[in-house]
Amino acid sequence: MKTTITTTTIHVPYLIEDYVRDVLKHGRQDDVDIVITGDRKTPPEAAEYCRMLEERYGISVLFMDVEAQEGFMASRPRLNGFLPWNCLQRRNVAILKAYDEGADIIVLIDDDNYLACEDYVGGHAHLGGVTDMDVVSSPTGWHNICSWLKDRQGRPFFPRGYSWPERVHDAPCTVGREKVRCVANGGFWLGDPDIDAVTRLAAPIDVTEYARSGNFALQKGVYSPFNSQNTAIHRDIVPGYFLCPGIGRFDDIWASYVVERIAWHMGDFISFGEPLVRQNRNEHDLWVDAHAEEAGTKYTPDFCRWLREIPLSASTYRECALELMHGLKKLIDGQPDNVLPCAKRAFFNHFIDGSLIWAESV
C-alpha cells in the first residue's frame, strides 16, 4: 500500500528530514514518498534541500515549484484557473499529484507539525482496511474530539470549525467496539492544537496529553470537523475532498463535513487520535485569523444541517460529491433573499462551484 506525505510551504521544509528518518527507521521506505508544493514566495533553497534529502536517504522527495505545478495542471485548465497562488490551498496540487501517482493513502501535514511519535506513517496505515476500533456515538449528532485531549490548565476546548451552537461541554456520548473501514484519519496535536482564533485570543490552549490509547471513530450521523494537518485521506475520498480557496480558514473544515456526510452513506468511518505531532505554530496574526473564520463560523450550522437533508443514492465518492453539490445548489437557490443574504449566497455558491470543478477534474 503506497503512502504519500504531502505539504505546501513558503519556507525551506527542514522538518521533512525527521519524517524521512522515521520512515527509514521503521522500514517503510519502499512504500512511501513525499510531494511538496511550493508557492511564489518559496525560496529556491527549498528545492535544493529536497534534492539533498532524496540523494542522502534514497526516498523520493519531489518539490514542485511554480513551473512544475503549471505544467502538471495544464491538463486541468478549469481547476488550474480556480486555484490562486500565494495561498495554503496549493496543497490541492500535491494531493492531486499523489493521487495521479497511485497513492493509496495521502498524508497532509503543515510545515510546523513536528513528530511526537514513533512510526508516523504506521499511525495512518489502517485507512482502507477493516479495523477493530472504538466507535463514539452521540444523540446530539456531534462529538467534541478534543474532549480526549488534556490542556495544561484543564480547560475544555473544541477543534477549529466545530459548530458554535453545538459547543455543549457535557454533551453525552457512548463508546462501543466495531469493525470499521476508515477513509480519513485525523491525528492529534500536542502543544498548540488546531483551535479557532477566538479561543486562542481568549484562552490559549497547551495540550500535554492524548487521554486514550489508540484511535477511535465517529458513528454514522455524528459530526466533528477534521483539518488538513496531520491528517490522512484514503484515495477513495479524494474526489469529494476539496480545499476550496476563497472561504477563509474553512477550506479543510467544510471539506471534512462533506466527506463525513458521504462516508455515512457509503458505510465508511472517520477516525481520530494517533499519530501525534507537536505543533510549534508558525507566527500568525490572530485578528486576521479571526476575520478569516468569521463567515465560515456563521454559516457552518446551516451548511451541516443542509448536508444532512440532501439524500444520496450514488455508489462512489465522486458521484456522491457531485450529487451533494447539486443538491446543495438546489437548496441555496430555493432560499429567499431575506433568509439567505447576498454575501452568504455568494460564499456557498463559490464553494459549490469549486467542489464541482474538483470532482469533475479528479
C-alpha positions in Angstrom: 0.0 0.0 0.0 1.6 3.3 -1.2 1.6 6.3 1.2 2.5 9.8 0.0 3.2 12.5 2.6 2.3 15.9 1.2 2.6 19.5 2.3 2.9 23.1 0.9 5.3 25.7 2.2 6.8 29.1 1.7 9.8 28.0 3.7 12.6 25.5 3.4 10.9 22.4 4.7 13.6 21.3 7.2 11.2 19.3 9.4 10.7 16.8 6.5 14.0 15.2 7.3 12.6 13.9 10.6 9.7 12.3 8.7 12.2 10.7 6.3 14.3 9.3 9.1 11.2 7.9 10.8 10.2 6.2 7.6 13.6 4.6 7.3 13.8 3.6 10.9 10.5 1.6 10.6 11.3 0.0 7.3 8.6 1.8 5.2 10.8 3.3 2.6 9.7 1.0 -0.2 6.1 2.2 0.1 6.5 5.9 1.0 7.3 9.0 -1.0 6.9 12.8 -0.4 5.4 15.6 -2.5 5.8 19.2 -1.6 4.3 22.1 -3.5 5.9 25.5 -3.2 4.4 28.9 -3.9 5.6 32.1 -5.4 7.2 33.1 -2.1 9.0 29.8 -1.6 12.9 30.3 -1.7 14.9 28.3 -4.3 16.7 26.7 -1.4 13.6 24.6 -0.8 14.0 22.6 -4.0 17.8 22.2 -3.3 17.0 20.9 0.2 14.5 18.3 -1.1 17.0 17.1 -3.7 19.6 16.7 -0.9 17.2 14.7 1.2 16.4 12.4 -1.8 20.1 11.8 -2.5 21.1 11.3 1.1 18.2 8.9 2.1 17.1 7.3 -1.2 13.4 8.3 -0.7 11.6 10.3 -3.4 11.1 13.9 -2.1 9.5 15.7 -5.0 9.4 19.5 -4.8 7.0 21.1 -7.3 7.9 24.7 -8.0 5.7 27.2 -9.9 6.8 25.9 -13.3 6.3 22.3 -12.4 2.8 22.9 -10.9 1.7 24.9 -14.0 2.9 22.0 -16.2 1.2 19.4 -14.1 -2.1 21.3 -14.0 -2.2 22.2 -17.7 -4.4 19.2 -18.4 -7.0 20.6 -15.9 -7.4 24.2 -17.0 -10.6 24.9 -15.1 -9.2 23.7 -11.8 -5.9 25.4 -12.5 -7.7 28.7 -13.0 -9.7 28.3 -9.8 -6.6 27.8 -7.6 -4.8 31.1 -6.9 -1.2 31.4 -6.0 0.0 32.6 -2.6 -2.4 30.6 -0.6 -2.4 27.4 1.5 -4.7 25.7 -1.0 -1.7 25.0 -3.2 -1.7 21.7 -1.2 -4.6 20.6 -3.5 -1.9 20.2 -6.3 0.1 18.0 -4.0 -2.9 15.9 -3.2 -3.7 15.6 -6.9 -0.2 14.7 -7.8 -0.1 11.9 -5.2 -3.5 10.7 -6.4 -2.3 10.5 -10.0 0.8 8.7 -9.0 -1.3 5.9 -7.4 -1.1 6.7 -3.7 -3.5 4.7 -1.6 -3.1 6.9 1.5 -2.3 10.6 1.2 -1.0 12.3 4.4 -1.3 16.0 4.8 1.0 17.8 7.2 1.7 21.5 7.8 5.3 22.8 7.9 5.0 23.4 11.6 4.0 19.8 12.5 6.9 18.2 14.3 6.9 14.4 15.0 5.8 13.4 18.5 5.6 9.6 17.9 7.3 6.6 16.5 6.3 5.1 13.1 4.3 8.1 12.0 3.2 6.5 8.7 2.1 3.4 10.5 -0.2 5.5 12.6 -2.3 6.3 9.5 -1.9 2.9 7.8 -5.3 1.5 8.9 -7.1 3.5 6.2 -8.9 1.5 3.6 -8.8 -1.8 5.6 -11.3 -3.2 8.2 -10.1 -2.4 11.7 -11.5 -3.3 15.2 -11.9 0.1 16.8 -13.8 2.1 19.5 -16.7 3.9 17.9 -18.2 7.0 19.6 -21.9 7.7 19.3 -23.8 10.8 20.4 -27.6 11.6 20.4 -26.8 15.2 19.6 -25.2 14.2 16.2 -21.9 15.9 17.4 -18.9 14.9 19.3 -16.1 17.1 20.6 -13.0 15.1 19.6 -10.8 17.4 21.7 -12.5 16.2 24.8 -9.9 13.4 24.7 -7.0 15.9 24.9 -5.8 17.4 28.1 -5.0 21.1 28.4 -2.3 22.1 30.8 -4.8 24.1 32.9 -7.6 21.6 32.5 -9.8 23.8 30.3 -12.3 22.3 27.7 -11.9 23.3 24.1 -13.1 22.4 20.6 -11.5 21.9 17.3 -11.5 24.7 14.7 -14.7 24.7 12.7 -16.8 22.9 15.3 -20.3 24.4 15.1 -20.7 27.0 17.8 -24.3 26.2 18.7 -23.2 22.6 19.4 -20.5 23.6 21.9 -22.0 22.0 24.9 -19.4 20.8 27.4 -21.4 17.9 28.8 -22.8 16.6 25.6 -23.4 12.8 26.2 -21.6 10.1 24.3 -21.3 6.3 24.4 -18.3 4.2 23.2 -18.8 0.8 21.6 -16.5 -1.5 19.7 -17.0 -2.3 16.0 -15.2 -3.5 12.9 -14.9 -0.4 10.7 -13.4 0.8 7.4 -11.9 4.2 7.9 -11.3 6.6 4.9 -9.8 9.5 6.8 -7.8 9.8 10.0 -7.3 13.0 12.0 -4.1 12.7 14.0 -4.0 14.9 17.1 -1.6 17.7 18.2 0.4 18.3 21.4 1.3 21.8 22.3 -0.7 24.3 20.3 -3.7 22.5 18.9 -5.8 23.4 15.9 -8.4 25.6 17.5 -10.3 28.7 16.4 -8.7 32.2 16.7 -11.3 33.4 19.2 -10.3 30.7 21.6 -6.6 31.5 21.0 -7.2 35.1 21.8 -9.3 34.5 24.9 -7.6 31.4 26.4 -4.7 29.8 24.6 -4.5 26.0 25.0 -1.5 23.9 25.6 -2.1 20.2 25.0 0.0 17.9 27.3 -1.6 14.5 26.6 -3.9 12.4 24.5 -6.0 10.6 27.1 -6.7 7.5 25.1 -4.8 4.5 23.8 -5.2 4.0 20.1 -7.7 5.6 17.7 -11.5 6.0 17.8 -14.1 6.5 15.1 -17.3 8.5 14.9 -20.5 6.6 14.4 -22.7 7.3 11.4 -24.5 10.6 11.7 -22.0 12.1 14.2 -20.1 15.2 13.1 -16.8 16.6 14.0 -14.5 18.5 11.7 -11.0 17.3 10.8 -8.4 19.6 9.4 -5.6 19.3 6.8 -2.7 18.9 9.2 -1.5 15.6 10.5 -4.5 14.2 8.5 -4.6 11.2 6.2 -7.1 10.5 3.5 -7.8 7.3 1.5 -7.7 7.8 -2.3 -11.3 6.8 -2.5 -12.4 10.1 -0.9 -10.2 12.4 -2.9 -12.9 13.5 -5.4 -15.0 14.6 -2.5 -12.2 16.3 -0.6 -11.6 19.8 -2.0 -9.8 22.5 0.0 -11.6 25.4 -1.5 -9.8 28.8 -1.7 -11.8 31.9 -1.0 -13.7 30.7 2.0 -11.2 31.8 4.7 -10.0 29.3 7.2 -12.9 26.9 6.5 -11.4 25.2 3.3 -10.5 22.0 5.2 -13.3 22.2 7.6 -16.1 22.2 5.0 -14.2 19.5 3.0 -14.3 17.3 6.1 -18.0 17.8 6.6 -18.7 16.8 3.0 -16.5 13.7 3.4 -18.3 12.7 6.6 -21.7 13.1 5.0 -20.7 10.9 2.1 -19.0 8.4 4.4 -22.2 7.9 6.3 -23.9 7.0 3.1 -21.1 4.7 2.0 -20.8 2.8 5.3 -17.3 4.2 6.0 -15.9 5.9 9.1 -13.6 8.7 10.1 -11.1 8.0 12.8 -9.1 10.3 15.2 -6.3 10.1 17.6 -2.8 8.8 16.6 -0.3 9.5 15.3 0.6 12.6 17.3 2.6 15.6 16.2 3.7 18.7 18.2 2.6 21.9 16.6 5.1 24.7 17.1 2.8 27.1 15.3 4.2 29.5 12.8 3.6 33.2 13.6 0.0 34.3 12.9 -1.9 37.5 13.4 -4.8 36.1 15.4 -7.1 39.0 14.5 -6.5 38.3 10.8 -7.3 34.6 11.5 -10.4 35.6 13.4 -11.7 37.6 10.5 -10.9 34.7 8.1 -13.0 32.4 10.3 -16.0 34.8 10.7 -18.1 33.8 7.7 -17.5 30.1 8.0 -18.3 30.2 11.7 -21.6 31.9 11.0 -22.6 29.6 8.1 -21.5 26.2 9.3 -24.7 25.4 11.3 -26.8 25.8 8.1 -24.2 24.0 6.0 -24.1 20.9 8.2 -27.9 20.9 8.5 -28.4 21.1 4.8 -25.8 18.3 4.1 -27.9 16.0 6.4 -31.0 16.9 4.5 -29.7 16.1 1.0 -30.4 12.4 0.0 -27.7 10.4 -1.6 -28.0 7.4 -3.9 -24.7 7.2 -5.8 -22.1 4.4 -5.1 -18.8 6.3 -5.4 -17.3 9.3 -3.5 -17.0 11.2 -6.8 -20.6 10.7 -7.8 -21.8 11.4 -4.3 -19.8 14.6 -4.2 -21.5 15.7 -7.4 -24.9 14.7 -6.1 -24.3 16.5 -2.9 -23.1 19.7 -4.5 -26.1 19.8 -7.0 -28.4 19.1 -4.1 -26.8 22.0 -2.1 -27.1 24.3 -5.0 -30.8 23.5 -5.3 -31.3 24.2 -1.6 -29.4 27.5 -1.9 -31.3 28.7 -4.9 -34.6 27.9 -3.1 -33.8 30.2 -0.2 -35.5 33.7 -0.3 -33.2 36.7 0.0 -34.4 37.6 3.5 -33.2 34.1 4.6 -30.0 33.9 2.6 -28.4 37.3 2.0 -26.3 38.0 -1.0 -22.9 37.6 0.8 -23.9 34.3 2.3 -25.3 33.0 -1.0 -22.1 34.0 -2.8 -20.0 32.2 -0.2 -22.0 29.0 -0.7 -22.0 29.2 -4.5 -18.2 29.8 -4.6 -17.7 26.6 -2.5 -20.1 24.6 -4.7 -18.5 25.8 -7.9 -15.0 24.9 -6.7 -16.2 21.5 -5.4 -17.8 20.6 -8.7 -14.8 21.6 -10.7 -12.6 19.5 -8.4 -14.8 16.4 -8.5 -15.0 16.6 -12.3 -11.2 17.1 -12.6 -10.0 14.2 -10.4 
